[in-house]
Amino acid sequence: MDARLREHGVLLCACDADEEAAATAAVAARRAGYEVRRENLAPTSNQPCDTPCDITLCVVLLSEEAAAAPGFLERANALAEHMPATIPVRLDGITPERCGAPGSPIRERHWADARNHPSIWQEIFHSHVWLYPAYDDLAARTARWETCGRDDSFLMQSVNQAKQACALIDEMRDDSFQRPSDAMVRYAHASHTFARRQRKRTRRHSLVLVAAIAAAVATVVIVRGVVAAHVEHAVQSAQSAYSMRLETDPAFFSFQTYCAMRDAGGVEPEQVHALTAGLERPWAMGILGTEDFNAGGWQGEGVFAQTGAQYWVRADGGTLQQWNILAFEPVSTIRVSSSDAFVFDVTADGAAAVVADADGVAMIDLKTGERTALDTACTDSVAIACSEDGSQIAVQTASAIAVYENGARAREIDLAGTDVLALTRAAAGLRALRATSAEAAGTATTAEETAAGETVQLIDLTMGEVVAQAPLPAAEILTGTILPAGEALVCSNGTVSRLSAASALEPVGFTTRDAPSALASDGNVLVVATEQDGVQVVDLATGTVLETIARDLAGVCYLSISDTGVVACGNGFVTSIWSLLPIAPDIATVSGVTSAKTTYAAESATAELADAETLRIAQPEFALGASGSASDAAPEAVEGDSPVSATQPTTLDIPLAPYGDLGTATSVCIAPYGGAVALGFDTGHVLVFDLASNGQAYLCRAWQVPTADGVEQVGFSSDGARLIVEAAGRWWHPWSNSGCTSMEGLVSLLRARQPKRWPLAQWQTFPKDVRQQLGMMCATAAPAER
């Protein structure tokens, strides 16, 4: 053991009932070289919760008797909060959820299990406690590096700092609990290599500067002679500078690319493919709380109003922030609790909120901020939900779910031997999803089932009855969520299954690679957040991953979804808002879509399949173009876009062979304004071409139905901005990108798709005239609390 650790001590916290385990732990600590101090957190103890300066590690022994002892958890949490390091040790079936509210020190620590692990004390006292802060810092740096695509700007810049990281990796390899991951090893070695390279570059700075000046002079000479090369160089330079933004922030990437094209004098077809790389990715509606975060604030979990237009989120200072999602503006900030650790829910109309905290359960008028206490004795709440009008409230505590009706406690459901997976409001009332042993649930029929089986139950809290239940295989990772229609989804060891009214678990065809940190569903899609894969949107009908969203937000742990298809993704600091309209399908029939199998006729043009590999457009002379004007400037044709000249003044043939084997064409449609044509195939592929005023066509969108179902109909929205695609009886609404091959069309497209509000740091990077031209709005901070 390291000699530095022998200079410090360990604090053992236990109740009287766990004296034997505490004695065993003390013997192991002394053998490991610790000075041992005992803290008997008995109900009669009135000793202050001070923190001795020589204490390195606090070990809290937790059991059913300890949790039941009056004042034990409060004193243990107070001690743990001020300790350099704390390890809770489970002695029996006690669970973290029963040992404090969300965010409390003991509940949020990594637990050790001493039930069937005789060597646990040796592992605890041979861990490298003094290195854990440095280890956590290195893990956080590694996570940011991985999240941002392993960009070099997130590596350590100092050679000495990188060497210390490598030394830390070597010393922690044999740690009992916190062993470095492969990603951390890669990060440390990559930082060391990068830092050494940067030091060498600094030493050669003078030579590089001279070479750069010479290269710049040569470039100027060449650019003056070749105007086309100048345009390409300007755009490619901008793309190189912001390429790291393509995956994490495609909206910012696309706007910066537009600025480069604007400065270069126009859009060239050579750059259309790079531009559409950003346009084809999903964009966030915006991020809430960026300016509050810059001022030291934060946001936690949130809920939508029934209409989806309002969003309430827990924020610092015991407040609730209300946001108008349509305008992306903060509405109000109301102080609802004396501390940051509270849970809440909001009525369907957004008029009132129910809050549970250390002061009890209360109803808050969200217009006046008036607090009405409902139960001051319920002070250990971990979750809460209310009915649409707030007349019924369900509060989950460490040991039970209490149901209140019209302000009075109506019933209580015991949670002994139970893990609550979800508590929420469904269409038919309040519902709870729990996993319990087969014996406790009354479903075991054999001794084997009694010993090993578990049951997942969906409970109607209004009636206090189980409405659906099913046997559950033993699982180390178990999470779940409740659908608005009253069914539930259960994720057991990564496999997602649906618990239906038929009391059966039916796999949906999707499996996570690690433990979900949050789940949310509207019954059509499942939104799941994991550390490895980020935030994924999954089609519940097929189990297909439709898209990965919130790539610019690391550590998403809060998810909420509205009835209108809006998703909120929070990481404990800010909240990213996304629309599912361009991502998920809809079963509702879309009216006003006109398409045909092989021919489409409009007032201004006709589109038909001349043969299996040729799409023919016939229109009056000069009828084509995004703006409808024959005088509009059009770009030159390039090989990648496969443009063709009209065989007649009013006929344009578009060959399909250059775009690969797309299958058989099933539907064709011209946009309402006549400036684009879409073609769908039985393989699910859709091609969209911009029809330029110079009689040429340019590919502006190549899209495929995520579930690979064949296209039955393809059409455009009334403004041509979106495609409307029918496949397997469902409708999809991706962006068409029509108009992106001209500067005028690109401006209209960017204005329609841009975030509602831009973070101040990004907004300021754009010139004032660009912000005015594109109608860019800056994010604002939430108002002061009232």
N, C-alpha and C positions, 0 to 999 in steps of 0.2 A: 504494500500500500504506500502511496506517496507520503513523504514525510510532512508535507505542508498540511495534510489533512489531520495528522495526529495533534496539531496544535489547537484543534477545534473540537466541539462536542456535538452530541445528538440529543434532541429533546423527544422523549417518548410520552405520548398523550394517550391515556386509556382510562376507562371507567373501572369501578371495583370488580365488575363481573368478568373482566378480561385480564385479571391480575396474572394468571398463569402464562398467557401469551406474552404479556409485557415483560415478565421475568425472562422468558426464553429470548426475546428480542434484545434485552439488556445484555445478556451473556454474549450473544453474537456480536453486539456492537463493541463491547470491551475487547473481545478477541481481535476485532478489526482495527483496534487502536483508538477508538473514540472515548472521550470522556462522556459519561452518560448522566443525563439529568431527567428525572421523572416528573411528569405533570399529571396529577390525579384530578381529572375534571369531574369530580363528584358533585351532585346537586347542592351539597352544603358548602362547597368551596367558594370563598369570596375573594380569592387571590386575584390581583390585577393581571391582565393579559399582557405583561411586559415581554420584551424580546431581549434575552441576554446577548451581549455582543460576541460571546465566544461560541454561540450555537451556529453550526453550519447546516444542519439537517434537522427537519421536524418530521417525525413519523407518527401518524395518527392511526390508532387501531380502531376499526369500525366494525360493529356488530349490531344485531337486532336490539340487544340490551343497551348498547351505547346510544343508538338512535332514539330509543324510548326514554332515556334518562333526561329529565328536565334540565335544560340549559347546556347539555353536553355539546350539541352541534353548534350552538351560538359561540361558546367559548373556543371550541376547536377551530371554527372558521376565523375567529378574530386572531388567534395565534398564527394560523396558516397564512393569513394575509400579510403579516409582517416578517415572515421567515424568508431567508435566502432561497430555501428549497423545501418543498413539502411532498411527502409520499403517503397517500392514504393506503392502508392495508386492509383488505376485506377478510374477515374471519369467518363469516357465514353467508347467508343469502342476501345480505343488505346490498342495495343498488345505489349508484351515484344520484339518481333522480330523487331519492328520499333523503338526501343529505344536504339539501340547500336549494335555494332558488337559482334559476339560470344566471350564470355569471359569478356565483359564490366560489370562494377559493378551493374548497374541498371538492365540490362537484366537478369543476372544470380541470382538475389535475389528472394525470395518468395514474391509474390505480394499480396496485400490486395485489395478487391473490394468494393468500396463505392457506386456503382451505385444503388443497391437495398438492401442496408444493413445499415439502419440508426444507428445501434449500433456499427458500425465498429470503430468509434473514441474511444469509451469507451474500446473496446477490445484491440486496439493498445496501449493505454496509461496505461492499467492495465496488460500488459505483463511483464514477468520477464526478462527484457532486460539484466540486469547485470549477469544473469546466462546463457545466450545463448552460450558463449564460452565454459563453462564447459559442457553444454548440448551437443554441437556439438562434443566435445571430447569423451563423453560417448557414443554418437550414433555411432561414428567411431569405437570405441573399440567393441561395440556390433556387428556391421556389420562384423568385422574381425572374431569375435568369431563364429558367425553364419556361415560365409563362410567356415571356417575351421572345420566344423563339431562339434562345441561347445567343442573344445579341451581345457583341463584345463590349458594348457600353455599360453592361451590367456586371462585368468582371472587376475584380480588384485591380486597382491601378498601381499600387505600391508593391515592390518586390518583397520587402520585409513583411508586409501584411499577408501576402500570398504564402510566404514561407511559414508564417505562424499558422495559417489555415492548414497547410499540409502537415505540420507537426501536430495540430489538434486532431486531424484525421487519424494519424498513426497512434496517438495516445488513447483515442476513444474506441479503437477497433475491438477491444476486449471488454467494453463497458457492459454492465449487466442489462441496462435498459435502453440506452440511447446510442446505438451503434450507427455509424455513418452509413447513409444509403449510397448506392452506386452513383446517383446524381450528384451527391455532395462531393464524392471523390473526383468525379469528372470536373466539377466546378473548381475545386481547389487546384487541380493540375492545370486546367485551362487558364485560371487566373495567373498562376506562376509563369506559364509560357507567355501569356499575353503581356504581363508586366515586364518581363525581361525583354521582350520584343519592343515594347514602348520605350524602355530605357535606351536601347540601342538606337531607336529612331530619334530620340532627343539628341543623342550625341552627334548624329549625322544631320542635324537640323540645318546647319549652314549650307551643306552641300545640296540638300534637297531643295532649299529655298532658291538657290541659284538655278538648279535644274528646272524647277517649276516656273521661274520667270522666263527661261529660254523656251520652255514648252508653250507657255501662254502666248509669247510673241509669235511663235510658229503657228499656233492655233488661230490667232487673229488674222494672219496672212492668208491661211487656207480658207477661213470662214468668209473673208471678203470676196474670195474668188468663187465660192460655191454657196449660193443662197439656200438651196435645199438642205445642204449638209448643216447649215447654221440652225435651221428650224429643228431638225432631228436631234442635233446636239443639245439644244436648249431643253427639249422635252425629256430626253434621256437623262440629262443631268438632274432634272427635278425628280424623275422617277427613281434614280439611284439614291438621292438624298432621303426620299420618303418610302423606300421599298419596305423598310421594317414596319411601316404602318399598315401595309396592305392587309395582313392577316388580322392584326389586333384592332385597327381603326380604319376600315375601308372608306368611310365617309370623309375623314380628314385627308386620306391619301388621294381620293378622287378630286376633292376641291383644290388641293395643292397642284395636282396634275393639270387641272383646268387653268389655274393661274399661270403655269408655265406655258401652256398653249396660247393663252391670251397674250402674254408678253412676247411670244414668238410670232404673233401675227395671225394665227388661225389654227384650225385643226387639220391634220394630215391623216389620210387613211393608214399610214404606217404606224401611227400611234393609237388608232382606234382599239386594237386588240389589247394593248396595255391599259387603256382607260376602262374598257369593259371588265377587266379583271377586278377592279374595285366596284363597278356598278353591279356586277352579278352576285356579289356577296350581300348578305342581309345587313341593314343599317339599324342602329338603335334609334328610338324616338328621342332619346336624350338621357342625361344622367342627372339625378336629383342629388342635391347636397354638396356639389363640388366646391362652391364658395364657402359654405359652412365648414367643410373639411379643411380648407385652406386657413380658416380662422380658428382651428382647433376643435371643431365639433365632429359629431359622428351620427350615423343612422343605424338602426337595428332592423327588426322585423316590421312588416307593415301589412295592411289589409286594404282592399278596394271596396268602395261603395257598390251597390247592386248595379248601377248604371255603368260602372267602370270609368266614370269621368273624374272621380275624386279618389285620392289615395292618402291614407293616414299611416305614419311611420313613427316608431319609437325613436326618440332622439335624446341627446345628452341633456342633463339637468332635470330629469324626470318629466320630460315634455313629450307631447304629441304634435307632430307637424302635419298640417293638411296641405295637399298639393292638388292643383287643377291640372289633370293630365292632358286635357285637350289643348290648353294654352301653355302648359309646362310652367306655371307660375305658382309660387307659394301663396297660400290663402291665410293661414294663421298658425300660431304656435301657442299651445295651451299647456300650462303646467298641471299635470294630473297626479303626480306622485312626489313624495318627499325624497325619493332616491331613484337611481337609474335602473334598479332591478325591479321591474314590474312587468306584468303581462296584461294584455288588453284585447278587446274586440269592439267592433263598431256596428251599430244597427244598420239595416239595409238602406235607410234614407240618409244616414250620416248625421242624424240629429243628436245622437248620444253615444257614449262609449262606456263600457264596463271595464273596470280596472281592478286588479288584485295585486297587492303589494304587502309590505311589512305592516301596514296600517289596517289591513283587512280588505274586504270587497266593497266597492262603491260604484255608483252610477254617476257619470260626468255629463253635464249638459255642454255640448260642444259649441254652442252659440254664446253662452254666458260664462262657461267655466265653472259653474256651480257644482259642488261635490255632495252627493247624498250617500251616506254610509249605509250599507246593507248588512254587513256582518264584520264586526271588528275583531272577532275571535279567530277568524280564518286568516292566519298570517304566514302560512308556508305554501302558498300557491305556486304551481309550476306551469299551469296552462289554464285558459279560460275561453269560453265561447258563449254567444248569446243568440237568441232567436231574432227574427227579422225586426220585430217591434221592441225587443229588449225585455219582454215580459217574462221570459224564461232564460236562466243563466246556469251554465255548468262550469264548475271550478274544480280542477284537478289539484289535489294536494299530494303530500308524500304517501298517504295511506288510503285515500278514498277520492271519489268524485262526488261532490255535493251539488245537488240540483236545487235551484231557487226558482220559485214561481211567484210573480208579483211581489218581489222583495222579501219573501219568507222562505226559509229552507223547507223543501218539500220531501226530499228523499236523499239517501246516501248509498253509494255503491262501494263496497269494500274492495280494495286493490291488493290485498295480501297475496303474495305469490304471483303477482301480475305485472306485466310491462305494458304501459299505455303507449301505443304507437301513434295515435292521432286523436284529436278532439276538435270538432268543427261543427259548423252549421250546414246542413244539407237542405234540399228542397222540401223534404218531409219533416224537418225538425232537427234537433240537436242529436249528433251521433258521436260515439266513441269507438275506437278500434283498439283492442287489447289482445295480448298474447298471454295465455295462462296455461298451467299444467293441465293435462287431460283429467287428472284426478279432481282438481279443483273445479274444472268446468263440468264435471259429471258425464264426460263422453268416453271414458276408458271402459273397455269391456273385458280386458285381460290384464294379467299381472304385468306383462311386458309393456303394454300401452301405459299402464299406470306409472311404471318406472321411467319410461323414456319419452312418452308422447307429450306433445304440446298442442294446444288448440288456439286458433285465432278466432275472435268473436267480434261481431259488429253489433253494438248495443244502441237501441232506441232509448235515449235518456228521458224522453217525455213520458214513456210508459214504464221505463226501467226494465225492458225486456230485451233478450237477445233475438235479433231479427235474422242473423245469418252466422254460421260458424262452420269451421272445417278443420280437420286434423292438419297439423303443421310439422314438417320434418324438423329435427334438431338443427339449429342454426346458430352460428357465432355472430353473424351480422343480420339484424332484423329491423326493418323500418317499414313504414306504411303511410298511406294517405287515403282520405275519404273523398269520393267523387260527389259532385253536386246532386246527382240522381239518387244517391243513397248507397251505392255499391262502394267497394274499397279495393285498393291495390296494395299488395304486400310484396316487399322485396326481401327475400330470404337467401342469404349467401350470394347476393347479386342477381338471382333469378326473380323477375317481376311476374306476379300472378294476380288475376282478378278474383276477388271474393264476391260472388253474385248472390242473388236472392235464393238460388238453388242450393246454397250452402256447399259450394265446391270451389277449390282453388284451381283456376285455369290459367296456365302460362300464356302470356301475351306475345311471346317470341322475342323478348329483349332481355339481355343480361348485362349488368354493369361489371366493370373490371375491378372496382374496389368499392368500399363502403360509401353509400350516398350520404352527403352532408345535408341534403334537403330534397324534398319531393313536392310536386304540386300537379294537379290535373283538373281539366275542365270536362272530362269524360270523352273528349275527342283525341287529345294528345296528353302525354305524360312529359313533364319537364323535370329533369333529374340533374342534380349537381354532384359531381365527384371530383376528387383531386386530380386524377389522371386525365380525364376526358373533358373537364370543364362542364358547362351547362348544355345538355343535349335535349332536343325536342324530339320525342318519339311518337310515332303514329300507333295508337292503341289497336287499330284494326288489323295491322300487319306486323307490328313490332319493328318497323323500319325507322332508323334514325333519319329524320328529315333535315335537321340542321344543328349546328353548334353555335350558340349565341353567347354574348357577353364575353368574348375572348379577351377584351381589354381589362377585365375585372378578375383579379386573382382571389381565390379563397371564398367563392360564393357559398354562403351558408344559410341564406334566407330566400325563399321563393314564395311568390303569391301570384295567382292568376285570376283574372276577372271573367265575368260571364261574356264579355265582349271581345275576348281573345287578346288581352293585354297582359304581359308577364313582367313582374318586377323581380329583379335579381339584386340582392344585397350582400355585401361582404363585411358588414359591421362598420363600414366607414361611409360609403355612398351607395346609391341605388340606381341601377341601370334599367331603363324601361324599354320593352320591345313589343312590337305588334306581330301577332301570328298570322295576319292576313296574307302576306306574301310567302309564308312558310307552310302552313297547314291547310288541308283540304276542308271543304264545306259540303255537306250533303244537300243543302238547299238548292233548288233549281234556280239558275240565273236567267232572268228574263232579258229579252232584247239581244240575244246572241244569234247572229246569222252566220251560217257556214254551210259548206256542202262537201260531198265526197271528192269530187274532182273539179268542180267549177264554181266560182263565186262571181256574181255580177253585181255591180253597184252603179250608181248614176254616172260616176266619173270614170270607172275602169272595170275591167273584167280580168279575173285570174283563173287559169285552168292548167291542168296537167296535159302538156302536149304529148308527152310519153312518160315512161317510168322514171326518166332521169332529167326531165326538163320541165320547169315551171314557166308558163307563158303569161305575161301581163300585157293586156291591150287597153289603151286609153287614148283620149284625145291628145293631140300634140300639146306639149308643155303642161300636161295636167299633173305630172308627178312632182314630188318635192314636199318636204315637211311643212313648208309654209304655204304651199300652193302657188308660188310665184315662179314664173319661168326665169326671172332675172336673178334668182338666188344663186350665189356662188356655190360650186360643187367641187369636191376634191378630185384629184387625179386617181385613176384606177391603179391598184397594186395587185401583185400576184396572189397574196394571201386572201384578198377579199373576193377573188374571182369575178370581177365586174365584166359585163358584156355590153356591147353597143346594140342599139335597136336594129333589128333586121329590116324594119320599116319605120317610118316616122312615128308610128303609134304602137309599135310592138316591141316588147323586151323579153328575151328568153334568158332564164336563169338556170345554168346547169347545176345539178345536184350532186354529181359524181365527186367533185372535189371535197365534199364534206363527209365522205366515208359511207359505209353501208348502214343506212338509217332505216331500212325496212321498206314497207309499202306505205305510200302517202294515203292518209284517210280523211283529211280535212284541210281546207284552205280558206283564208279570209283576208280581205283588205281592210285596213284601218278606216274608221269613219271619215277622216280627213283626207284619205287617199295617199298618204305619204309612206305607208309601210304595208308589208304583206307577211302573213304568218302561215306556216305549213306544218301540219302535224302528221305523225307516223304511227304505225301499229306497234313500234318498239318503245313508245313513250317519248321519243325525241320531238322537239319543236324547234324550227328555224324561223327567225324573224329577219327580214331584210328591209333596210331603209331604201326607198325609191327616190333617187336624187333627181333634181330638175335637169341635169345634163343627160338623162336617159340611161343612167347606170344604176346598179343595185349593189348595196354593201351589207354584208352580214353584221347585224348589231346585237343579236342575242341567239345563243345556242343553249337550249334548256332541255332537261329531261324530267319526266314525272319521277319523283324520288322512289316510288314504289314499283317503277318499271311497267306499270299498266299501260296498255295501248291507248292512244288518243282517239276519242270518239268525236269530239268537236273542238275546234279552236276558234277563238274570236278575240276581240279587243273591247276594252272598256270604252265608254262614250268619248273620253278624251284621248284614247289611244295609249295612255301611260302604262296600263296593265294588260297582260294577256288573260284570257278567260278560257281555261282548258278543262274539258270534261274527260275523265278517265275512270272506268270501272264504276260509273254512277256517282262519282264525286267531282267537285269543282275546285280547281286550283287557280290562284290569282297572282302569279309571279310578275315582276316588272318586265315590260317589253324592251326597255332601253331604246325605243324608237326615237329617232332624232339625234342620237349621240354622234352622228357623223358630220354634223354641222354645228357651228358655234351657237347659232340661234336656238337650235333644238336642244343642244347641250345645256344651255342656260335654263330652259324650261324644265328639263329633266332634273337638274340639280336643285332647283327651287322646290320642286314637288317632293323630292326624296330626302332633303336635308333634315338633320335633327331639329326638333322644335326650338331647342336652346343649345348654344355652344358654350363649353367651359371658357372662362375668361382668358386662360392662358392660350387656348387655340384661337379664339376669336380675334385676339390682338395680333396674331401672326399674319392676318390677311389685310391688304390695303383697304382704306376706307371706301374707295369707289367700288371695289369688289363686294364688300359687305352690303353696300347699298344696292348694287345690281342684283345680287342673289337673295336679298332680304334676310340676311343672317342676323339672328337675335342672340344676345349674350345672356348667360345664366345669371340668376339673381339669388341672393341668400334669403333664407327664411326670415320672416319678421320677428321682432323681439317678442318674448313670451308675455302672456297676460294671464 
